[in-house]
Amino acid sequence: MTNKVSELSFIKHVIISSIIVFVIAVYPVYIYADKLRIYSILCGYIIGLINAILGYKLNKLAFSRSVKSFMVIVFGGMGIRILIIALLLMVLLYAAKLDEVSLVASVFFFYILFAVLEINYLHRSQIQTKKELSPS
């Protein structure tokens, strides 16, 4: 039951933070951005969101493994996800001709935002596991 609660908690935090960012950004983006920049920002958000979901799934898998496997899955997963993001950025910049600054800035922003949520989830999961294992 606690695993399901933490899963819903992580998803809830991602959704709430996304809504907050979009509510704050609607007016400036509407006033100052053209369609290409809006598409670039949305692509950056989607890349960040996919990265967060993949990271969450990998971290959930890593918690059921030994310490060595945990480290390999978490850090190896980070490296692979960074490479995938770089490849997606290259494709979107050169093939789709999206706005460079808007795309890279939004990917960077959402990567940092969702990484903070991911680290927070890892920390809370570790505390929860220690509470369940400690003899009280």
Secondary structure, DSSP 8 states (H G I E B T S, - for coil): -HHHHHHHHHHHHHHHHHHHHHHHHHHHHHHH--HHHHHHHHHHHHHHHHHHHHHHHHHHHHTTS-HHHHHHHHHHHHHHHHHHHHHHHHHHHHTS---HHHHHHHHHHHHHHHHHHHHHHHHHHHHHHHHHHS--
